[in-house]
Amino acid sequence: MIVLLNGAFGVGKTTTARTLIELVPTARIADPEIVGGVLQRLGRTFRRPVADFQDLALWRRSVPWLVRGRRGAHRAPVIVPMTIWRPDYLAGITADLERLDPEVISARLTASEATLRARILGRTDAEGDPSWCFDHLPQGLSAFADPAFGVEVPTDDRTPTQVAIAVADLGLW
């Protein structure tokens, strides 16, 4: 089983993924945004910068490869936290993942703008400058209001455990 956790910056994708690992210890996290950051830095090195690594076809093709590697021979459930707001990119990645495993759950984590702003401001300096997240907040709010991005799981006024259980209830157990 593969669980996609999609949503705007600050909605709680990484926190939900980590909490799901506590609830389902056999599961593993595959974070494609880490690969995207590496590819983005390489692009700057080779003077081919991109504003958003999701626009790199190589990144989109790497997601199933990363999931396959994290899954291992035991076919462990894989939790994939990522923000994808282009429907065509999500459809392509989802189709590739469904070739690995027909059981793909797509959860669309949502929260109000006020909640997202507060969470982004509450991040540590190690998590980077919040301005990029704020610049993309309108785009994320608009995209993740669309049911095409998965089953909605609201995160406002819920603990990480409550959100993780709501995601798990979509079919993880």
Order of alpha helices (4+ residues) and beta strands (2+ residues): beta-alpha-beta-alpha-alpha-beta-alpha-beta-alpha-alpha-alpha-beta-alpha
